Every structure is written in C-alpha cells, then in structure tokens.
Amino acid sequence: MIYDGVDRKITIFEVLESTEDNESERNMLVLVSEEIYGTNSEWETFDVTSAIRRWQKSGSSTHQLEVHIESRHDETEGTGRGQLEIDTSAQNKHVPLIVVFSDDQSSEKEEKEELSEMITHEQLLELDNQGLDGYSSGPGEEALLQMRSNIIYDSTARIRRNAKGNYCKRTPLYIDFKEIGWDSWIIAPPGYEAYECRGVCNYPLAEHLTPTKHAIIQALVHLKNSQKASKACCVPTKLEPISILYLDKGVVTYKFKYEGMAVSECGCR
C-alpha cells in the first residue's frame, strides 16, 4: 500500500485572556478540530464565527487564535511518506498562510444607499419635468425638500390609485395537492395558501416593492420607449415555509419547515 498523502489533525484554539492572578498561564478554548488528508497543496476552511462574535461583544482590541497541526500516523513508519511543509523563507513571506474572510453586511448597506440615491435622483428629475426647479439661482434647501415631499406624496397617491387596479401585489392562490397529483406523496395538509404575485410594475416604482436598480432603469426605459424594453416583472421576493407530513421512500416523515412554498412579499425585478 503506497502512502502518498499527508494525514494530519488540525486544531484551532482561541487564546483566552489571562487573569491577573495567572498572567503566565495560557487558557485556550478549542474552536474546531478536523482530520485532514491531503495529497497536494490546497486550502482548508474552518468556521470560527463563534469566537469572532464573542470578540465583537468583548470590546477588547487584542485577540489571538492558534493553529496546531499534529501528525496522525506513527512517526516510526513515516519514512518516505508525505510531508507537510510551511515555507517561511524571505521570498515567500508575503504568501498568506491563513486567510480570514467575513461578512460585515456593509455591501448590503451600500446597496440600499445606492438604491436610495437612485430613487432620489429620479424624484428630482420629475421635479425638472414639472418645471419646479426653474429658478435662476436654484431653489433653497427648504423649498427643495418641500418639493421633494410633494413629489413623494404625489407618487404615493398615484401608487395607491394603481394598487386598487393592477399594480404589483400579492394575491391569494390556494393549492389543492389532489388537483396537481401531489396527494400521492403529501399526506397532510390537503392543501395550503401559496399566494402569487400579480400586476404590473409601472414607473415610478413604489419603495415597498423593493425595486432593484436594474428594475428602476428598465421601468424608465419602458416609459420612454416601450418597444425597446418590457416592464419590470412582478415576482416573489420573499418566500416562507410550510409544515407537511409526507412519504419519503415509503416512510411517513414530518417536515416542520418545508422551505420556499408560500409567497410572503412581492416586488419588481
């Protein structure tokens, strides 16, 4: 049998802060431990989210992780076997040994800000179209804010009028499992309220429809030239689960959260 890889146990510890009485003692908490078998150079990923969350709440600016790599085979039988090497030479000092990646949700915040800026810009363009900013020196800030409020109010009023008609919204849609032949494997319930998204996405797109920047642009292009682009589509933007009792390979199974089965919100995309 040829041993051509490296069999190691990798353990990541969080180094806890020492107490004043035992400053020389190091307390370490195991975050994750895995046995790795590698036949070539490759990245390994470990989830240390729990430690990072504690660090965020602690208020301390200094935190430490330690990575321990332990051989899992008998060293006396290790001659000629795979070796795990970490190059610490000067020319490779900038090559990363550990890469930490995280999501602070800043991109989501930035996207919301950009979307808000786009909606504001479109509202100001509507001011232009109504001739409300034809001042030689431009309106004062207070007047501009008032006019923006008027535009928003006017747009909201039009949206309310449209909502009574065919504007994008969630509408009832009851699903009977027997009707679609799913009663052969779904035992209960016999059916459920799935809802659906119906209506059109006319410009200006209402904020509660959470339009994307692309949807706003598409709706505006359609307004200017309906032959060039279709309207943005009214689609589900948030789905929720239901609970079902069903047959899984002949076994009766209960699923508390059967995901993506009912529409909870609609929007323009």
C-alpha positions as CSV (number, residue, x, y, z in Angstrom):
1,M,0.0,0.0,0.0
2,I,1.5,3.3,-1.1
3,Y,1.1,6.3,1.3
4,D,1.2,9.3,-0.9
5,G,-0.5,12.0,1.2
6,V,-0.3,13.8,4.5
7,D,-2.7,12.8,7.3
8,R,-2.9,15.5,9.9
9,K,-5.2,16.7,12.7
10,I,-5.6,20.4,12.6
11,T,-7.0,22.1,15.8
12,I,-7.8,25.8,16.0
13,F,-7.7,27.3,19.5
14,E,-8.9,30.7,20.8
15,V,-6.3,32.1,23.3
16,L,-8.3,33.4,26.2
17,E,-7.2,36.4,28.2
18,S,-5.2,35.5,31.3
19,T,-6.5,36.6,34.7
20,E,-4.4,39.0,36.8
21,D,-3.5,36.1,39.2
22,N,-2.3,33.8,36.5
23,E,-0.7,36.0,33.9
24,S,1.9,33.3,33.0
25,E,-0.8,30.7,32.4
26,R,-2.5,30.4,29.0
27,N,-6.0,29.3,28.7
28,M,-7.1,28.0,25.4
29,L,-10.5,27.1,24.0
30,V,-10.9,24.6,21.2
31,L,-13.0,26.2,18.4
32,V,-12.7,23.5,15.7
33,S,-10.7,20.3,15.1
34,E,-10.6,18.3,11.9
35,E,-8.6,15.4,10.5
36,I,-7.2,16.3,7.0
37,Y,-5.9,14.0,4.4
38,G,-4.1,16.0,1.7
39,T,-2.4,14.7,-1.4
40,N,-1.4,18.1,-2.8
41,S,-1.2,21.8,-1.8
42,E,-4.7,23.0,-1.1
43,W,-6.7,25.4,1.1
44,E,-8.7,24.2,4.1
45,T,-11.7,26.2,5.6
46,F,-12.6,26.3,9.3
47,D,-15.6,28.1,10.8
48,V,-14.6,30.3,13.7
49,T,-17.7,32.6,13.7
50,S,-18.5,31.9,17.4
51,A,-15.2,33.3,18.5
52,I,-15.5,36.4,16.3
53,R,-18.9,37.1,17.7
54,R,-17.5,37.0,21.2
55,W,-14.7,39.3,20.2
56,Q,-17.2,41.8,18.8
57,K,-19.1,41.9,22.1
58,S,-16.0,41.9,24.3
59,G,-14.7,45.4,23.5
60,S,-11.1,44.3,23.6
61,S,-8.8,45.2,20.7
62,T,-6.4,42.2,21.1
63,H,-7.4,38.6,20.2
64,Q,-5.5,35.5,19.3
65,L,-6.0,32.3,17.5
66,E,-3.6,29.4,17.5
67,V,-3.4,26.7,14.8
68,H,-2.0,23.3,15.9
69,I,-1.0,20.7,13.3
70,E,-0.5,17.2,14.5
71,S,0.7,14.1,12.6
72,R,-1.8,11.3,12.7
73,H,0.5,8.4,11.7
74,D,3.2,6.6,13.6
75,E,6.4,8.6,13.1
76,T,8.5,5.4,13.0
77,E,6.6,4.3,9.9
78,G,6.8,7.7,8.3
79,T,9.9,7.3,6.2
80,G,9.2,8.2,2.7
81,R,5.7,9.3,3.4
82,G,4.1,12.6,2.6
83,Q,5.4,15.7,4.3
84,L,3.6,18.8,5.4
85,E,5.8,21.9,4.8
86,I,5.2,25.5,5.5
87,D,7.6,27.7,3.6
88,T,8.9,30.5,5.9
89,S,11.7,31.8,3.6
90,A,12.0,35.5,3.0
91,Q,10.9,35.4,-0.7
92,N,7.6,33.8,0.4
93,K,7.0,35.9,3.5
94,H,4.1,37.7,1.8
95,V,2.3,34.4,0.8
96,P,-0.7,34.0,3.1
97,L,-0.7,31.1,5.5
98,I,-4.1,31.9,6.9
99,V,-6.8,33.9,5.1
100,V,-9.8,35.2,7.2
101,F,-12.9,36.1,5.3
102,S,-16.1,37.6,6.9
103,D,-19.3,39.5,6.0
104,D,-20.0,42.7,7.9
105,Q,-23.0,43.3,5.7
106,S,-21.5,46.6,4.6
107,S,-22.2,45.6,0.9
108,E,-25.9,45.3,1.7
109,K,-25.9,48.7,3.4
110,E,-24.1,50.2,0.5
111,E,-26.6,48.7,-2.0
112,K,-29.5,50.2,0.0
113,E,-27.8,53.6,0.0
114,E,-27.2,53.5,-3.8
115,L,-30.8,52.5,-4.4
116,S,-32.0,55.4,-2.2
117,E,-29.7,57.8,-4.2
118,M,-31.2,56.5,-7.5
119,I,-34.8,56.9,-6.3
120,T,-34.0,60.5,-5.0
121,H,-32.3,61.3,-8.4
122,E,-35.5,60.1,-10.2
123,Q,-37.7,62.2,-8.0
124,L,-35.6,65.3,-8.7
125,L,-35.8,64.5,-12.5
126,E,-39.6,64.5,-12.0
127,L,-39.2,67.9,-10.5
128,D,-37.4,69.0,-13.7
129,N,-40.2,67.6,-15.8
130,Q,-42.8,69.6,-13.8
131,G,-40.7,72.7,-14.1
132,L,-40.4,73.2,-10.4
133,D,-36.7,73.9,-10.4
134,G,-36.6,76.7,-13.0
135,Y,-35.1,79.2,-10.6
136,S,-32.2,81.3,-11.8
137,S,-30.1,80.6,-8.7
138,G,-31.9,77.3,-7.9
139,P,-34.4,76.8,-5.0
140,G,-33.3,77.0,-1.4
141,E,-32.8,73.8,0.5
142,E,-36.0,74.1,2.4
143,A,-38.0,74.7,-0.8
144,L,-36.3,71.7,-2.4
145,L,-37.1,69.4,0.5
146,Q,-40.7,70.6,0.3
147,M,-40.9,70.0,-3.4
148,R,-39.4,66.5,-2.9
149,S,-42.1,65.8,-0.3
150,N,-44.7,66.9,-2.8
151,I,-43.3,64.6,-5.4
152,I,-43.1,61.6,-3.0
153,Y,-46.7,62.3,-1.8
154,D,-47.9,62.6,-5.4
155,S,-46.1,59.4,-6.4
156,T,-47.5,57.6,-3.3
157,A,-51.1,58.8,-4.2
158,R,-50.7,57.5,-7.7
159,I,-49.3,54.2,-6.4
160,R,-52.4,53.9,-4.1
161,R,-54.7,54.5,-7.1
162,N,-52.8,51.9,-9.1
163,A,-52.9,49.4,-6.2
164,K,-56.7,49.4,-6.5
165,G,-56.2,48.4,-10.1
166,N,-53.5,46.2,-11.5
167,Y,-50.3,47.3,-9.6
168,C,-47.9,44.6,-8.5
169,K,-49.2,43.0,-5.3
170,R,-49.6,39.6,-3.5
171,T,-52.9,37.9,-4.3
172,P,-54.5,34.6,-2.9
173,L,-53.7,31.3,-4.6
174,Y,-54.9,28.2,-2.9
175,I,-53.1,25.0,-3.9
176,D,-55.1,21.7,-3.7
177,F,-52.5,18.9,-3.7
178,K,-55.0,16.4,-5.1
179,E,-55.6,18.7,-8.0
180,I,-52.0,18.6,-9.0
181,G,-51.4,14.9,-8.2
182,W,-49.2,15.6,-5.1
183,D,-51.7,13.8,-2.8
184,S,-49.8,10.6,-3.7
185,W,-46.9,11.6,-1.5
186,I,-48.1,14.5,0.7
187,I,-50.3,13.1,3.4
188,A,-51.2,16.4,5.2
189,P,-52.3,19.2,4.8
190,P,-54.6,18.5,1.8
191,G,-53.7,22.0,0.5
192,Y,-52.4,25.4,1.5
193,E,-52.4,29.1,0.7
194,A,-49.4,29.7,-1.5
195,Y,-50.3,33.2,-2.8
196,E,-48.9,34.6,-6.1
197,C,-47.6,37.9,-7.4
198,R,-49.8,39.7,-9.9
199,G,-49.9,43.0,-11.5
200,V,-47.6,45.4,-13.4
201,C,-44.6,47.4,-12.4
202,N,-45.3,50.9,-13.7
203,Y,-43.0,53.8,-13.2
204,P,-42.4,55.2,-10.7
205,L,-41.8,52.0,-8.7
206,A,-43.0,52.1,-5.2
207,E,-40.4,51.7,-2.4
208,H,-42.4,49.0,-0.7
209,L,-41.9,46.9,-3.8
210,T,-38.1,46.9,-3.1
211,P,-37.1,47.5,-6.7
212,T,-33.6,46.8,-7.8
213,K,-31.6,49.4,-9.6
214,H,-32.0,47.3,-12.8
215,A,-35.8,47.3,-12.3
216,I,-35.9,51.1,-11.9
217,I,-33.8,51.6,-15.1
218,Q,-35.8,49.0,-17.0
219,A,-39.1,50.7,-16.0
220,L,-37.8,54.1,-17.0
221,V,-36.6,52.8,-20.4
222,H,-40.0,51.2,-21.0
223,L,-41.6,54.5,-20.1
224,K,-39.5,56.3,-22.7
225,N,-39.6,53.6,-25.4
226,S,-41.9,50.6,-24.8
227,Q,-40.6,48.8,-27.9
228,K,-37.0,48.8,-26.5
229,A,-37.7,47.2,-23.1
230,S,-40.6,45.5,-21.4
231,K,-41.8,46.5,-18.0
232,A,-40.1,45.2,-14.9
233,C,-41.6,41.9,-13.7
234,C,-43.8,41.4,-10.6
235,V,-42.3,38.4,-8.8
236,P,-41.9,36.9,-5.3
237,T,-39.1,38.5,-3.4
238,K,-39.6,36.6,-0.2
239,L,-40.8,33.1,0.4
240,E,-41.8,31.3,3.6
241,P,-42.0,27.6,4.5
242,I,-45.0,25.4,5.4
243,S,-45.2,22.3,7.5
244,I,-46.1,19.0,5.8
245,L,-46.5,15.3,6.5
246,Y,-45.2,13.3,3.6
247,L,-43.8,9.9,2.4
248,D,-40.1,9.7,2.0
249,K,-39.1,6.4,0.4
250,G,-42.2,4.8,1.9
251,V,-41.6,6.3,5.4
252,V,-44.0,8.8,6.9
253,T,-42.0,11.9,7.6
254,Y,-42.9,15.3,9.3
255,K,-41.1,18.4,7.9
256,F,-41.7,21.4,10.2
257,K,-40.2,23.8,7.6
258,Y,-40.6,22.8,4.0
259,E,-38.9,25.9,2.5
260,G,-39.9,28.2,-0.3
261,M,-43.6,27.1,-0.6
262,A,-45.5,30.3,0.1
263,V,-45.1,33.9,-1.1
264,S,-44.8,36.5,1.7
265,E,-43.7,39.5,-0.3
266,C,-43.8,40.7,-3.9
267,G,-41.6,43.1,-5.7
268,C,-40.5,44.5,-9.1
269,R,-37.4,42.9,-10.7
